[in-house]
Amino acid sequence: MMSPMGEVFPPSPFTATKSYLGVKAKGYATIQYANPDHILRNPLIVAEGYDPGSILHPEEKFGESSFQDFLKSINLSGSTNLKNLIGGPPSQYDIIYVDWKNGTDYLQRNAYLLETIIQWVNANKQPLNGVLQPNVVLGQSMGGVIARYALIDMENTSLNHNTRLYISDDAPHQGANVPEGYQHLARHARGLYIRAGVSTILVEIVQLIRGRMSPLAALSLADQPASQQMLINWVNGYNTIDNSAHAAWQTELKNMGYPNGFTGTPFRKVAISNGSECGQPQIFNAGDNLLTYNGKANTRILGDLYGISLLPAAGILLGQPLLLLGVIPGRNDFNFDFYINAQADGYSNQIYHGKITYTKKILWLVPVTTTLTNRNYSSNASTFPYDYFPGGYYNVKNYLDLKNSAYQNTLIKYNITASNQPLFNFVPTVSALDIGSNNVILTKADYLTGYTGATPPAAPKNTPFQNFITAYFDGKVNEQHISIERRNGDWIAAELNGVPQSANCSALCGNITLSGSPALCTPSTYTVSGFSGTAIYTWSSLPLGIVQITLIGNGSQASVSKISNGNVTIFVTISSSCGGSLQKSLPIIVGTQTPSIVIHGIAPYPNTQMDVEVITIEPTPYNWYVDNTLVKTAYQNLVTINGGGCGFHTLKVVVSNTCGTASATTTYNRTCSAITASPNPASNTVSIAIDQNNTLFSENKKETLIYNIKVIDQTGNLKKQYSYPSGVRNTTINLSGYISGMYTIQAFDGTNWNSVKVIKE
């Protein structure tokens, strides 16, 4: 009985028939057959990329990426066309997914493994509808370079790969980039780990027995053969740049060239770059901070006592003899200061700083500070700022997402300030497209250029690929490395179907604007400018019910008319035939709006300043009037004006736009009290005091005292009276037993009676 269509067979082990440097690569091929009879007829061979899983996750047989991950990326791409072809089950292709057993090995060695699997496919496939179908080979990231090498090596050795289409998916044909600062951090951590001596050996043994990750191997990923071959700038164990392995690989790859196919089987090579078609750099600038981690930790009283025995032991175990100071009674402080910066543009900058200091406060009195470790490295001024160049980005947040943190208990207390950029340029666009094929020297301008498949660059800085697509996602930005989006997914599907598309979103890269009147009184026209291609324009507004929008012509213009007064934003989405889209917005004021006034405080002194605010959506200016006299014309919502003398006043603000004029009026009372009461409102007791800054007092303010106090209720009845024959500057009176409400407190200073209102809760 046949199995259901699209069944995924358990991965089969393969060993390369050829060795490299005396060793043969091993790996696996996972197969999803298109038909239930389990016969290969229409092969799509997918070569995975750089996979450090054998080091980071040795317990995972297939490392960090697998066939299921590939299938998931297809089904989540948003490309219905690609999903219908290979996103099944069912699928129109027999998918052979190649997993490297060592995904960080020499590229040549794994290329020979891919050759073996291609030969196996050719030996086992059968005709489809009477015709033997040629292969499609898709290489993701490093797999794209390996596939290129394998196909041309087979041609050079007269082995017919029987392939019609080679798809290079964001592959580093001219190398990949990992910020030098991150490499220095790994080197620094590795050095500290090795310095721990016996502790390191014990950890490595335990991890080996458990079948788990070796920390030493993880911190040494950059030393793996594939890392050295692909990294544009590799930081060696001496923290210097050593690109000899990369240069040797690039020379070998350039000399081999590209596969051309065999007579009788038309051959096509195409490429995908996740770098911005508009040449947009990453979300940060050259030289910007990529990572910050600094803070302080210290023992508390109980921790101080435990530290007398624990810190010296930790010093021995970690290879940090300076921690032997912990044997002395006192507080222990640790300061951490780490940061990584992106490579600057045209000058040398510090790209790594890592420092840890230990302070022993002997007998909790005398601080003695020692440096446990301190490393600083700067960039070469002549190095390009690869970190921010356009290209498929590496998603740092998959592994590292630093946040501020704080914690304390009876033993320890710490505060950490931490952050990191979520991404960096991993495969520059020029590398994925192999601009110039390593035959010419590329300039910084070449890296910052936008590349469009429909208008490929001219020689000598041309691409060797017959067709390519770059990224247009969410408005000009770069895409995550080897991510399959709706646009490039449709493009891949077209290539698989033999009806190639010429990708061109360059019309969306210009300075596209939405313009029109910022104040809408009568129907007005709003226009999209800067885009000349074919597109569908979709207009909308928020909030709803304020305007009505009617399209004009092809939709690049719209007539907007008023439904009601309000503040509204109109939107237009430009959906281009290229498969990309862009949204523009414009806030507008509809009609004339009635403002409101907020008074933020009135000082109890005549002719002093007070803060007032107008709440409105109208454009400035705003004219402020006190008792019908213009006191200020302002261009801000919040202003300070002279509030006039004691007593009641009328405050008015007038706003206007092209639709007309509107105003708001309120009244306020400047009581000009020379005494203060607090709290106010009060529950029981309230403190009464002389306000020494009040100008109502006599010239000799320091001698001003309170001699009498009266408490009067809302009906004018005297509730209580206090006498102070010698005078006091402040006193407390008791309102307990009084009903809730407003009371007037009067105070006599020997010349004048002054009053203040108090609310009894």
Salt bridges, closest charged atoms under 4 A:
GLU7 OE1 - HIS38 NE2 3.77
ASP37 OD2 - ARG41 NH2 2.70
GLU64 OE2 - HIS57 NE2 3.17
ASP105 OD1 - ARG109 NH1 2.99
GLU115 OE1 - LYS18 NZ 3.75
ASP153 OD2 - LYS18 NZ 2.70
GLU155 OE2 - HIS161 NE2 2.81
ASP170 OD2 - HIS481 ND1 2.65
ASP223 OD1 - ARG187 NH2 2.43
GLU277 OE1 - ARG487 NH2 2.80
ASP333 OD2 - ARG331 NH2 2.99
ASP337 OD2 - HIS353 NE2 3.14
ASP345 OD2 - LYS444 NZ 2.75
ASP401 OD2 - LYS397 NZ 3.93
ASP401 OD1 - LYS403 NZ 3.78
ASP434 OD2 - ARG148 NH1 3.52
ASP446 OD2 - LYS461 NZ 2.65
GLU495 OE1 - ARG268 NE 2.79
GLU613 OE1 - HIS600 NE2 2.71
ASP627 OD2 - HIS649 ND1 2.85
